[in-house]
Structure formats: C-alpha cells, structure tokens
Amino acid sequence: MGTGAPVTLRTPLILLALTNLAFLGMRLWPWPEVMNLPLNGATGIDPAVCLVAYAGLIFWIATTKDLAVKSALQAGSMLGLLAGAVLFAQVMFKTQPSAAEVPHSAVIRVGLLLAAGLIWGIAGLQGSKAGGSAGLGILAGLWSAMVSCLMACSAVLVQMSLATGPVPVSNDPWKQYEGLAIGNAATQSLVNSLNAATWFLLVGPIAGGVLGLFFGLFGQSEKN
C-alpha cells in the first residue's frame, strides 16, 4: 500500500473480531453448556456467528482495489473509531453499579447512542462526497458502524467477564429464568451481556447503513 493510500483498518478490525470471538469462547467454556442458554443456545451462539461474519465481511469488502470505495471505507474507519469511543463509554457507563443513581442516566445512555448514530451519518456524508455517490455513503456509514460496534462488543465482553461467574450447569437452569424471571443474578447478567453484544453487532450496521444513505443524499444534493 502506497504512502497516500486510503486507510481501511482491515487487518486490525479482523484481529479485533477474532479476539472478541476467542474471548467469547473462553467465557462460555465449557461449550456444551451453551446449549442450556435461552432459545436453545442461540443467546450464546448468535454473537459468535456475528463475529465470524464480521471477520469475513471485513476481509471481503476491504480487499477492493477501487479507490472511490477505499476512500469511503477510510471515512468510515476514522469516524468509526470516534463512534466506537462513544459506544465504549456508553457500555461502561451503563454497566456501572452506580449508574442508576445518576440523574437522567437513561437520557445520558440514549444520548450517547444517538451521538454514535450521528457520527455514522457524518461518515456517510464524507463517504458520499469522497466517492461521488450516495451508495458509497451507505458503505461508509455501514463500515463506520461495524468499526464502532466491534469496539462496543469488546467493552461488553470485558464487562461480562468481570461481572459474571461461570456458565451455570444444571439439568434445567432456564426454567426459573424464562418462567419467573427470578433466575440466578450472575446468569441473568450473562444473558443480558450476550444479548447486548448481539444487539450491537446486528443493529449497528443496519442503522449505520440507513444513516449513511440519509446523510449521503445530502452530500450529493450539495454537488447539484
């Protein structure tokens, strides 16, 4: 890659996805017990599948030789790091035991999510201008969201490791959880963390693509 070549962060992002996957695998050991999680184990399997998909998509998308596409990816990469810092802060704030005591804590959490969404939209705007089409705005917004949501997933997995114990071993550990919602506190924390990781990995890129298109259209209208 030449000195002036666009930076897509392909290798660091693939390594981050695989590191998250390894971290998740260690956290859910022994793996046969994952099938005891809600939805026949899907609660634990879904984030793992998402991380594998991320690694594959990142490798595939960033191998492009199209300079316009690479420029859009660069815009998404740089702004994705900023949005990732915002989401990382959101996860850390939400998981603090004292967060509920902070005035307007829900507003703060939602505000941080909206700030990350705004950054994804700006990435779409920049990608659209750099690439010359609203379609590249979608790509830049989506890429930005993937970068930041991988960072948010890392924060969730770190907090999950610190806050919860081993995966429960029982003949029917989820009967109470699903029926009465009064299961073991560590178990509920584990499930909530896994759901949060999956939510970031799935919903984030969709929101990033939509916002990238919306802001990208503004970038094109400014040219006309």
Phi, psi and omega per residue, in radians:
M1 nan 2.244 -3.114
G2 -1.224 2.997 -3.084
T3 -1.061 -0.702 -3.082
G4 -1.646 0.203 -3.091
A5 -1.209 2.511 3.114
P6 -1.057 2.499 -3.132
V7 -1.654 2.088 -3.125
T8 -1.873 -0.195 -3.136
L9 1.074 0.500 -3.067
R10 -0.995 -0.954 -3.065
T11 -1.118 -0.817 3.107
P12 -1.054 -0.634 -3.126
L13 -1.220 -0.705 3.095
I14 -1.101 -0.751 3.120
L15 -1.107 -0.664 3.114
L16 -1.153 -0.740 3.114
A17 -1.077 -0.778 -3.128
L18 -1.214 -0.602 3.077
T19 -1.135 -0.763 3.080
N20 -1.060 -0.700 3.135
L21 -1.111 -0.761 3.120
A22 -1.133 -0.711 3.124
F23 -1.093 -0.742 3.115
L24 -1.119 -0.741 3.135
G25 -1.071 -0.724 3.110
M26 -1.163 -0.638 -3.111
R27 -1.199 -0.593 -3.079
L28 -1.625 0.104 3.087
W29 -1.193 2.418 0.049
P30 -1.377 2.341 -3.005
W31 -1.043 -0.613 3.122
P32 -1.010 -0.475 -3.134
E33 -1.271 -0.253 3.115
V34 -1.053 -0.539 -3.122
M35 -1.177 -0.206 3.059
N36 -1.442 -0.144 3.134
L37 -1.249 2.847 -3.132
P38 -0.958 2.705 3.137
L39 1.063 0.706 3.110
N40 0.992 0.652 3.086
G41 1.628 -0.114 -3.093
A42 -1.067 -0.509 3.138
T43 -1.027 -0.633 3.108
G44 -1.594 -0.506 -3.088
I45 -1.343 -0.659 -3.050
D46 -0.977 -0.866 -3.140
P47 -1.114 -0.562 3.110
A48 -1.143 -0.782 3.113
V49 -1.085 -0.733 3.134
C50 -1.059 -0.735 -3.115
L51 -1.175 -0.675 3.058
V52 -1.098 -0.760 3.121
A53 -1.093 -0.708 3.099
Y54 -1.011 -0.861 -3.117
A55 -1.022 -0.769 3.135
G56 -1.155 -0.786 -3.124
L57 -1.143 -0.728 3.141
I58 -1.073 -0.777 3.127
F59 -1.093 -0.769 -3.068
W60 -1.193 -0.827 -3.069
I61 -1.173 -0.752 -3.013
A62 -1.386 -0.054 3.077
T63 -1.424 -0.042 -3.117
T64 -1.046 2.595 3.079
K65 -1.848 0.005 3.130
D66 -1.267 2.091 -3.077
L67 -1.150 -0.598 3.117
A68 -1.128 -0.746 3.106
V69 -1.141 -0.738 3.131
K70 -1.112 -0.623 3.101
S71 -1.149 -0.692 3.085
A72 -1.134 -0.707 3.116
L73 -1.140 -0.628 3.111
Q74 -1.121 -0.739 3.100
A75 -1.064 -0.743 3.119
G76 -1.154 -0.644 -3.118
S77 -1.128 -0.897 -3.063
M78 -1.128 -0.801 3.135
L79 -1.301 -0.442 3.075
G80 -1.130 -0.638 3.083
L81 -1.093 -0.705 3.110
L82 -1.150 -0.811 3.108
A83 -1.114 -0.597 3.098
G84 -1.097 -0.683 3.090
A85 -1.100 -0.670 3.117
V86 -1.144 -0.798 3.140
L87 -1.174 -0.640 3.088
F88 -1.041 -0.774 3.108
A89 -1.117 -0.663 3.134
Q90 -1.089 -0.763 -3.139
V91 -1.147 -0.789 -3.124
M92 -1.106 -0.710 3.130
F93 -1.156 -0.775 -3.091
K94 -1.106 -0.594 -3.042
T95 -1.581 -0.021 3.074
Q96 -1.244 2.348 -3.139
P97 -1.002 -0.529 -3.088
S98 -1.564 0.036 -3.062
A99 -1.072 -0.639 -3.109
A100 -1.141 -0.397 -3.118
E101 -1.481 -0.206 3.134
V102 -1.310 2.260 3.124
P103 -0.994 2.333 3.099
H104 1.020 0.664 -3.114
S105 -1.088 -0.655 3.125
A106 -1.103 -0.694 3.122
V107 -1.122 -0.695 3.133
I108 -1.107 -0.767 -3.122
R109 -1.118 -0.783 3.125
V110 -1.144 -0.674 3.128
G111 -1.074 -0.684 3.102
L112 -1.164 -0.686 3.079
L113 -1.103 -0.749 3.134
L114 -1.148 -0.641 3.110
A115 -1.104 -0.727 3.090
A116 -1.100 -0.724 3.099
G117 -1.072 -0.685 3.110
L118 -1.097 -0.700 3.124
I119 -1.146 -0.675 3.072
W120 -1.056 -0.724 3.117
G121 -1.101 -0.725 3.110
I122 -1.112 -0.642 3.072
A123 -1.066 -0.717 3.084
G124 -1.082 -0.708 3.110
L125 -1.085 -0.822 -3.132
Q126 -1.153 -0.699 3.120
G127 -1.133 -0.659 3.124
S128 -1.142 -0.717 3.132
K129 -1.193 -0.729 -3.097
A130 -1.226 -0.666 -3.073
G131 -1.624 -0.298 3.084
G132 1.481 0.220 3.108
S133 -2.654 2.646 3.115
A134 -1.160 -0.473 3.105
G135 -1.066 -0.647 3.096
L136 -1.298 -0.359 3.000
G137 -1.152 -0.688 3.076
I138 -1.074 -0.795 -3.115
L139 -1.093 -0.764 -3.134
A140 -1.132 -0.728 3.114
G141 -1.143 -0.736 3.123
L142 -1.129 -0.777 -3.126
W143 -1.116 -0.735 3.097
S144 -1.025 -0.748 3.128
A145 -1.152 -0.680 3.130
M146 -1.112 -0.741 3.117
V147 -1.050 -0.895 -3.060
S148 -1.229 -0.596 -3.123
C149 -1.290 -0.489 2.995
L150 -1.135 -0.681 3.088
M151 -1.162 -0.718 3.109
A152 -1.134 -0.681 3.104
C153 -1.065 -0.695 3.096
S154 -1.051 -0.754 3.130
A155 -1.101 -0.728 3.134
V156 -1.101 -0.755 -3.106
L157 -1.176 -0.655 3.084
V158 -1.106 -0.827 3.129
Q159 -1.117 -0.632 3.130
M160 -1.114 -0.707 -3.140
S161 -1.179 -0.649 -3.101
L162 -1.339 -0.513 -2.971
A163 -1.710 -0.312 -3.008
T164 -2.167 2.761 3.107
G165 -1.611 -2.862 -3.108
P166 -1.117 2.775 3.048
V167 -1.067 2.213 -3.082
P168 -1.057 2.451 3.079
V169 -1.939 2.073 -3.100
S170 -2.841 2.759 3.087
N171 -1.134 -0.629 -3.138
D172 -2.596 1.204 -3.022
P173 -1.245 -0.234 -3.018
W174 -1.831 0.052 3.140
K175 -1.078 -0.851 3.121
Q176 -1.151 -0.765 -3.062
Y177 -1.041 -0.831 -3.057
E178 -1.377 -0.577 -3.064
G179 -1.537 -0.689 -3.037
L180 -2.004 -0.214 -3.139
A181 1.009 0.583 3.109
I182 -2.244 0.530 -3.103
G183 -1.152 3.127 3.126
N184 -0.911 2.374 -3.077
A185 -1.075 -0.699 3.127
A186 -1.142 -0.648 3.121
T187 -1.137 -0.789 3.124
Q188 -1.111 -0.672 3.110
S189 -1.113 -0.711 3.101
L190 -1.070 -0.835 -3.135
V191 -1.088 -0.762 -3.141
N192 -1.084 -0.691 3.139
S193 -1.171 -0.754 3.118
L194 -1.095 -0.725 3.107
N195 -1.123 -0.669 3.133
A196 -1.143 -0.737 3.125
A197 -1.078 -0.789 3.128
T198 -1.114 -0.690 -3.135
W199 -1.066 -0.819 3.117
F200 -1.059 -0.813 -3.041
L201 -1.200 -0.537 -3.108
L202 -1.627 -0.869 -3.036
V203 -1.326 -0.623 -3.088
G204 -0.960 -0.956 -3.128
P205 -1.077 -0.604 3.103
I206 -1.109 -0.831 3.117
A207 -1.101 -0.705 3.139
G208 -1.102 -0.717 3.114
G209 -1.137 -0.741 3.133
V210 -1.131 -0.802 3.137
L211 -1.178 -0.615 3.089
G212 -1.099 -0.686 3.091
L213 -1.148 -0.809 -3.096
F214 -1.055 -0.887 -3.134
F215 -1.248 -0.572 3.127
G216 -1.108 -0.594 3.085
L217 -1.111 -0.620 3.082
F218 -1.155 -0.656 3.109
G219 -1.100 -0.635 3.120
Q220 -1.294 -0.632 -3.122
S221 -1.174 -0.506 3.119
E222 -1.188 -0.478 -3.121
K223 -1.360 -0.448 -3.053
N224 -1.509 nan nan
